[in-house]
Structures are given as C-alpha cells and as structure tokens.
Amino acid sequence: MKKQLIGMASDHAGYELKEQLKPFLTELGYDIKDFGTDSIESMDYADTAHPLA
C-alpha cells in the first residue's frame, strides 16, 4: 500500500512544533514533505504557506 503524503509548513513561531510532529507522523507511516521554515529565525509565513498550498 502506498504511503500517504503530508505537506507541512510553518513560520518561525511554529518551527519547533513542526519538527516535533514530523517523526511522530513518520512513525505512523506517513511520508512528509517539509516546505519550511528551517529555523526559528523570523520570517513571513506566506513564504512557506504558498508553496504548500
């Protein structure tokens, strides 16, 4: 059976939660596509939300 893909994106405020959720979802059998951000450095959420959408 093909794994389901989950796309994830966050701004700097959600970065740590996103990073905590990724291994949990992977353990449940999902593939994850991470659209960013890759740090807690301040950024505009639209920079990651638009590619995810």
PDB file of N, CA, C and O in Angstrom:
ATOM      1  N   MET A   1       0.845  -1.187   0.000  1.00  0.00           N
ATOM      2  CA  MET A   1       0.000   0.000   0.000  1.00  0.00           C
ATOM      3  C   MET A   1       0.887   1.245   0.000  1.00  0.00           C
ATOM      4  O   MET A   1       1.862   1.327   0.746  1.00  0.00           O
ATOM      5  N   LYS A   2       0.537   2.195  -0.834  1.00  0.00           N
ATOM      6  CA  LYS A   2       1.296   3.437  -0.936  1.00  0.00           C
ATOM      7  C   LYS A   2       1.078   4.299   0.302  1.00  0.00           C
ATOM      8  O   LYS A   2      -0.043   4.443   0.789  1.00  0.00           O
ATOM      9  N   LYS A   3       2.184   4.873   0.805  1.00  0.00           N
ATOM     10  CA  LYS A   3       2.085   5.766   1.958  1.00  0.00           C
ATOM     11  C   LYS A   3       1.404   7.065   1.562  1.00  0.00           C
ATOM     12  O   LYS A   3       1.555   7.543   0.437  1.00  0.00           O
ATOM     13  N   GLN A   4       0.660   7.623   2.489  1.00  0.00           N
ATOM     14  CA  GLN A   4       0.051   8.931   2.258  1.00  0.00           C
ATOM     15  C   GLN A   4       1.089  10.012   2.530  1.00  0.00           C
ATOM     16  O   GLN A   4       1.923   9.882   3.427  1.00  0.00           O
ATOM     17  N   LEU A   5       1.023  11.070   1.750  1.00  0.00           N
ATOM     18  CA  LEU A   5       1.947  12.188   1.872  1.00  0.00           C
ATOM     19  C   LEU A   5       1.274  13.325   2.628  1.00  0.00           C
ATOM     20  O   LEU A   5       0.139  13.701   2.334  1.00  0.00           O
ATOM     21  N   ILE A   6       1.989  13.862   3.599  1.00  0.00           N
ATOM     22  CA  ILE A   6       1.520  15.031   4.340  1.00  0.00           C
ATOM     23  C   ILE A   6       2.496  16.170   4.078  1.00  0.00           C
ATOM     24  O   ILE A   6       3.699  16.027   4.298  1.00  0.00           O
ATOM     25  N   GLY A   7       1.977  17.300   3.609  1.00  0.00           N
ATOM     26  CA  GLY A   7       2.781  18.500   3.438  1.00  0.00           C
ATOM     27  C   GLY A   7       2.732  19.329   4.707  1.00  0.00           C
ATOM     28  O   GLY A   7       1.671  19.506   5.305  1.00  0.00           O
ATOM     29  N   MET A   8       3.895  19.837   5.114  1.00  0.00           N
ATOM     30  CA  MET A   8       3.974  20.645   6.331  1.00  0.00           C
ATOM     31  C   MET A   8       4.716  21.935   6.033  1.00  0.00           C
ATOM     32  O   MET A   8       5.663  21.960   5.247  1.00  0.00           O
ATOM     33  N   ALA A   9       4.270  23.007   6.676  1.00  0.00           N
ATOM     34  CA  ALA A   9       4.936  24.302   6.574  1.00  0.00           C
ATOM     35  C   ALA A   9       4.624  25.089   7.833  1.00  0.00           C
ATOM     36  O   ALA A   9       3.583  24.897   8.462  1.00  0.00           O
ATOM     37  N   SER A  10       5.538  25.976   8.191  1.00  0.00           N
ATOM     38  CA  SER A  10       5.309  26.832   9.354  1.00  0.00           C
ATOM     39  C   SER A  10       6.135  28.098   9.212  1.00  0.00           C
ATOM     40  O   SER A  10       7.062  28.176   8.406  1.00  0.00           O
ATOM     41  N   ASP A  11       5.774  29.083  10.017  1.00  0.00           N
ATOM     42  CA  ASP A  11       6.650  30.234  10.154  1.00  0.00           C
ATOM     43  C   ASP A  11       7.565  29.951  11.343  1.00  0.00           C
ATOM     44  O   ASP A  11       7.565  28.845  11.882  1.00  0.00           O
ATOM     45  N   HIS A  12       8.338  30.943  11.746  1.00  0.00           N
ATOM     46  CA  HIS A  12       9.298  30.761  12.829  1.00  0.00           C
ATOM     47  C   HIS A  12       8.628  30.363  14.141  1.00  0.00           C
ATOM     48  O   HIS A  12       9.220  29.631  14.934  1.00  0.00           O
ATOM     49  N   ALA A  13       7.406  30.833  14.382  1.00  0.00           N
ATOM     50  CA  ALA A  13       6.717  30.531  15.638  1.00  0.00           C
ATOM     51  C   ALA A  13       6.286  29.069  15.714  1.00  0.00           C
ATOM     52  O   ALA A  13       6.167  28.522  16.810  1.00  0.00           O
ATOM     53  N   GLY A  14       6.054  28.435  14.583  1.00  0.00           N
ATOM     54  CA  GLY A  14       5.610  27.049  14.573  1.00  0.00           C
ATOM     55  C   GLY A  14       6.699  26.040  14.258  1.00  0.00           C
ATOM     56  O   GLY A  14       6.434  24.841  14.178  1.00  0.00           O
ATOM     57  N   TYR A  15       7.928  26.522  14.077  1.00  0.00           N
ATOM     58  CA  TYR A  15       9.028  25.643  13.670  1.00  0.00           C
ATOM     59  C   TYR A  15       9.235  24.475  14.633  1.00  0.00           C
ATOM     60  O   TYR A  15       9.319  23.327  14.196  1.00  0.00           O
ATOM     61  N   GLU A  16       9.319  24.746  15.927  1.00  0.00           N
ATOM     62  CA  GLU A  16       9.618  23.684  16.888  1.00  0.00           C
ATOM     63  C   GLU A  16       8.508  22.634  16.928  1.00  0.00           C
ATOM     64  O   GLU A  16       8.800  21.442  17.015  1.00  0.00           O
ATOM     65  N   LEU A  17       7.252  23.047  16.867  1.00  0.00           N
ATOM     66  CA  LEU A  17       6.146  22.094  16.847  1.00  0.00           C
ATOM     67  C   LEU A  17       6.190  21.243  15.578  1.00  0.00           C
ATOM     68  O   LEU A  17       5.983  20.030  15.633  1.00  0.00           O
ATOM     69  N   LYS A  18       6.457  21.877  14.444  1.00  0.00           N
ATOM     70  CA  LYS A  18       6.553  21.142  13.180  1.00  0.00           C
ATOM     71  C   LYS A  18       7.629  20.071  13.264  1.00  0.00           C
ATOM     72  O   LYS A  18       7.425  18.942  12.819  1.00  0.00           O
ATOM     73  N   GLU A  19       8.770  20.424  13.834  1.00  0.00           N
ATOM     74  CA  GLU A  19       9.870  19.473  13.959  1.00  0.00           C
ATOM     75  C   GLU A  19       9.527  18.327  14.914  1.00  0.00           C
ATOM     76  O   GLU A  19      10.005  17.209  14.723  1.00  0.00           O
ATOM     77  N   GLN A  20       8.716  18.582  15.927  1.00  0.00           N
ATOM     78  CA  GLN A  20       8.293  17.524  16.847  1.00  0.00           C
ATOM     79  C   GLN A  20       7.265  16.603  16.196  1.00  0.00           C
ATOM     80  O   GLN A  20       7.247  15.405  16.478  1.00  0.00           O
ATOM     81  N   LEU A  21       6.421  17.138  15.341  1.00  0.00           N
ATOM     82  CA  LEU A  21       5.381  16.342  14.691  1.00  0.00           C
ATOM     83  C   LEU A  21       5.921  15.436  13.586  1.00  0.00           C
ATOM     84  O   LEU A  21       5.373  14.357  13.360  1.00  0.00           O
ATOM     85  N   LYS A  22       6.971  15.844  12.901  1.00  0.00           N
ATOM     86  CA  LYS A  22       7.475  15.075  11.764  1.00  0.00           C
ATOM     87  C   LYS A  22       7.844  13.638  12.128  1.00  0.00           C
ATOM     88  O   LYS A  22       7.385  12.724  11.443  1.00  0.00           O
ATOM     89  N   PRO A  23       8.647  13.383  13.166  1.00  0.00           N
ATOM     90  CA  PRO A  23       8.963  11.980  13.480  1.00  0.00           C
ATOM     91  C   PRO A  23       7.745  11.188  13.955  1.00  0.00           C
ATOM     92  O   PRO A  23       7.646   9.990  13.687  1.00  0.00           O
ATOM     93  N   PHE A  24       6.834  11.834  14.645  1.00  0.00           N
ATOM     94  CA  PHE A  24       5.612  11.173  15.097  1.00  0.00           C
ATOM     95  C   PHE A  24       4.796  10.699  13.897  1.00  0.00           C
ATOM     96  O   PHE A  24       4.342   9.555  13.864  1.00  0.00           O
ATOM     97  N   LEU A  25       4.611  11.573  12.916  1.00  0.00           N
ATOM     98  CA  LEU A  25       3.834  11.219  11.728  1.00  0.00           C
ATOM     99  C   LEU A  25       4.548  10.168  10.882  1.00  0.00           C
ATOM    100  O   LEU A  25       3.904   9.288  10.313  1.00  0.00           O
ATOM    101  N   THR A  26       5.874  10.256  10.798  1.00  0.00           N
ATOM    102  CA  THR A  26       6.650   9.253  10.076  1.00  0.00           C
ATOM    103  C   THR A  26       6.493   7.885  10.731  1.00  0.00           C
ATOM    104  O   THR A  26       6.345   6.874  10.044  1.00  0.00           O
ATOM    105  N   GLU A  27       6.526   7.857  12.048  1.00  0.00           N
ATOM    106  CA  GLU A  27       6.349   6.603  12.785  1.00  0.00           C
ATOM    107  C   GLU A  27       4.966   5.998  12.526  1.00  0.00           C
ATOM    108  O   GLU A  27       4.809   4.777  12.544  1.00  0.00           O
ATOM    109  N   LEU A  28       3.985   6.836  12.291  1.00  0.00           N
ATOM    110  CA  LEU A  28       2.635   6.357  11.981  1.00  0.00           C
ATOM    111  C   LEU A  28       2.504   5.878  10.532  1.00  0.00           C
ATOM    112  O   LEU A  28       1.461   5.354  10.139  1.00  0.00           O
ATOM    113  N   GLY A  29       3.570   6.061   9.738  1.00  0.00           N
ATOM    114  CA  GLY A  29       3.577   5.547   8.378  1.00  0.00           C
ATOM    115  C   GLY A  29       3.378   6.565   7.277  1.00  0.00           C
ATOM    116  O   GLY A  29       3.234   6.187   6.115  1.00  0.00           O
ATOM    117  N   TYR A  30       3.366   7.834   7.604  1.00  0.00           N
ATOM    118  CA  TYR A  30       3.183   8.881   6.596  1.00  0.00           C
ATOM    119  C   TYR A  30       4.527   9.321   6.018  1.00  0.00           C
ATOM    120  O   TYR A  30       5.544   9.302   6.711  1.00  0.00           O
ATOM    121  N   ASP A  31       4.524   9.715   4.756  1.00  0.00           N
ATOM    122  CA  ASP A  31       5.654  10.418   4.158  1.00  0.00           C
ATOM    123  C   ASP A  31       5.430  11.905   4.391  1.00  0.00           C
ATOM    124  O   ASP A  31       4.299  12.386   4.320  1.00  0.00           O
ATOM    125  N   ILE A  32       6.507  12.632   4.670  1.00  0.00           N
ATOM    126  CA  ILE A  32       6.418  14.056   4.981  1.00  0.00           C
ATOM    127  C   ILE A  32       7.158  14.859   3.918  1.00  0.00           C
ATOM    128  O   ILE A  32       8.295  14.541   3.571  1.00  0.00           O
ATOM    129  N   LYS A  33       6.515  15.890   3.409  1.00  0.00           N
ATOM    130  CA  LYS A  33       7.152  16.884   2.539  1.00  0.00           C
ATOM    131  C   LYS A  33       7.188  18.186   3.328  1.00  0.00           C
ATOM    132  O   LYS A  33       6.148  18.784   3.602  1.00  0.00           O
ATOM    133  N   ASP A  34       8.392  18.619   3.691  1.00  0.00           N
ATOM    134  CA  ASP A  34       8.575  19.803   4.526  1.00  0.00           C
ATOM    135  C   ASP A  34       8.865  21.012   3.642  1.00  0.00           C
ATOM    136  O   ASP A  34       9.877  21.047   2.942  1.00  0.00           O
ATOM    137  N   PHE A  35       7.982  21.994   3.675  1.00  0.00           N
ATOM    138  CA  PHE A  35       8.132  23.205   2.882  1.00  0.00           C
ATOM    139  C   PHE A  35       8.815  24.330   3.657  1.00  0.00           C
ATOM    140  O   PHE A  35       8.925  25.448   3.154  1.00  0.00           O
ATOM    141  N   GLY A  36       9.272  24.044   4.874  1.00  0.00           N
ATOM    142  CA  GLY A  36       9.974  25.043   5.664  1.00  0.00           C
ATOM    143  C   GLY A  36       9.085  25.636   6.742  1.00  0.00           C
ATOM    144  O   GLY A  36       7.905  25.297   6.836  1.00  0.00           O
ATOM    145  N   THR A  37       9.599  26.446   7.486  1.00  0.00           N
ATOM    146  CA  THR A  37      10.903  27.033   7.584  1.00  0.00           C
ATOM    147  C   THR A  37      11.878  26.055   8.238  1.00  0.00           C
ATOM    148  O   THR A  37      11.478  25.027   8.784  1.00  0.00           O
ATOM    149  N   ASP A  38      13.154  26.396   8.171  1.00  0.00           N
ATOM    150  CA  ASP A  38      14.186  25.519   8.693  1.00  0.00           C
ATOM    151  C   ASP A  38      14.876  26.085   9.925  1.00  0.00           C
ATOM    152  O   ASP A  38      15.938  25.596  10.312  1.00  0.00           O
ATOM    153  N   SER A  39      14.295  27.106  10.549  1.00  0.00           N
ATOM    154  CA  SER A  39      14.903  27.693  11.743  1.00  0.00           C
ATOM    155  C   SER A  39      13.872  28.534  12.498  1.00  0.00           C
ATOM    156  O   SER A  39      12.748  28.730  12.037  1.00  0.00           O
ATOM    157  N   ILE A  40      14.282  29.021  13.661  1.00  0.00           N
ATOM    158  CA  ILE A  40      13.412  29.895  14.452  1.00  0.00           C
ATOM    159  C   ILE A  40      13.635  31.368  14.106  1.00  0.00           C
ATOM    160  O   ILE A  40      13.085  32.256  14.759  1.00  0.00           O
ATOM    161  N   GLU A  41      14.444  31.619  13.078  1.00  0.00           N
ATOM    162  CA  GLU A  41      14.680  32.994  12.632  1.00  0.00           C
ATOM    163  C   GLU A  41      13.386  33.575  12.058  1.00  0.00           C
ATOM    164  O   GLU A  41      12.681  32.908  11.300  1.00  0.00           O
ATOM    165  N   SER A  42      13.084  34.807  12.421  1.00  0.00           N
ATOM    166  CA  SER A  42      11.849  35.458  11.997  1.00  0.00           C
ATOM    167  C   SER A  42      11.714  35.461  10.477  1.00  0.00           C
ATOM    168  O   SER A  42      12.661  35.761   9.750  1.00  0.00           O
ATOM    169  N   MET A  43      10.499  35.114  10.014  1.00  0.00           N
ATOM    170  CA  MET A  43      10.221  35.099   8.581  1.00  0.00           C
ATOM    171  C   MET A  43       8.730  35.258   8.363  1.00  0.00           C
ATOM    172  O   MET A  43       7.946  35.178   9.309  1.00  0.00           O
ATOM    173  N   ASP A  44       8.336  35.481   7.118  1.00  0.00           N
ATOM    174  CA  ASP A  44       6.937  35.669   6.736  1.00  0.00           C
ATOM    175  C   ASP A  44       6.314  34.310   6.430  1.00  0.00           C
ATOM    176  O   ASP A  44       6.828  33.567   5.595  1.00  0.00           O
ATOM    177  N   TYR A  45       5.219  33.985   7.094  1.00  0.00           N
ATOM    178  CA  TYR A  45       4.589  32.673   6.917  1.00  0.00           C
ATOM    179  C   TYR A  45       4.201  32.401   5.469  1.00  0.00           C
ATOM    180  O   TYR A  45       4.187  31.247   5.042  1.00  0.00           O
ATOM    181  N   ALA A  46       3.887  33.436   4.713  1.00  0.00           N
ATOM    182  CA  ALA A  46       3.463  33.244   3.324  1.00  0.00           C
ATOM    183  C   ALA A  46       4.565  32.624   2.468  1.00  0.00           C
ATOM    184  O   ALA A  46       4.278  31.985   1.456  1.00  0.00           O
ATOM    185  N   ASP A  47       5.820  32.809   2.867  1.00  0.00           N
ATOM    186  CA  ASP A  47       6.930  32.226   2.110  1.00  0.00           C
ATOM    187  C   ASP A  47       6.896  30.701   2.132  1.00  0.00           C
ATOM    188  O   ASP A  47       7.420  30.065   1.218  1.00  0.00           O
ATOM    189  N   THR A  48       6.295  30.106   3.153  1.00  0.00           N
ATOM    190  CA  THR A  48       6.166  28.651   3.201  1.00  0.00           C
ATOM    191  C   THR A  48       4.745  28.195   2.908  1.00  0.00           C
ATOM    192  O   THR A  48       4.548  27.096   2.390  1.00  0.00           O
ATOM    193  N   ALA A  49       3.759  29.009   3.226  1.00  0.00           N
ATOM    194  CA  ALA A  49       2.361  28.602   3.038  1.00  0.00           C
ATOM    195  C   ALA A  49       1.979  28.529   1.560  1.00  0.00           C
ATOM    196  O   ALA A  49       1.260  27.612   1.160  1.00  0.00           O
ATOM    197  N   HIS A  50       2.435  29.459   0.753  1.00  0.00           N
ATOM    198  CA  HIS A  50       2.066  29.446  -0.666  1.00  0.00           C
ATOM    199  C   HIS A  50       2.590  28.213  -1.395  1.00  0.00           C
ATOM    200  O   HIS A  50       1.828  27.600  -2.142  1.00  0.00           O
ATOM    201  N   PRO A  51       3.855  27.815  -1.218  1.00  0.00           N
ATOM    202  CA  PRO A  51       4.299  26.576  -1.873  1.00  0.00           C
ATOM    203  C   PRO A  51       3.540  25.337  -1.381  1.00  0.00           C
ATOM    204  O   PRO A  51       3.314  24.403  -2.149  1.00  0.00           O
ATOM    205  N   LEU A  52       3.153  25.331  -0.123  1.00  0.00           N
ATOM    206  CA  LEU A  52       2.392  24.201   0.414  1.00  0.00           C
ATOM    207  C   LEU A  52       1.011  24.122  -0.222  1.00  0.00           C
ATOM    208  O   LEU A  52       0.527  23.036  -0.540  1.00  0.00           O
ATOM    209  N   ALA A  53       0.383  25.275  -0.405  1.00  0.00           N
ATOM    210  CA  ALA A  53      -0.978  25.295  -0.954  1.00  0.00           C
ATOM    211  C   ALA A  53      -0.978  24.841  -2.388  1.00  0.00           C
ATOM    212  O   ALA A  53      -2.033  24.791  -3.020  1.00  0.00           O
TER     213      ALA A  53
END
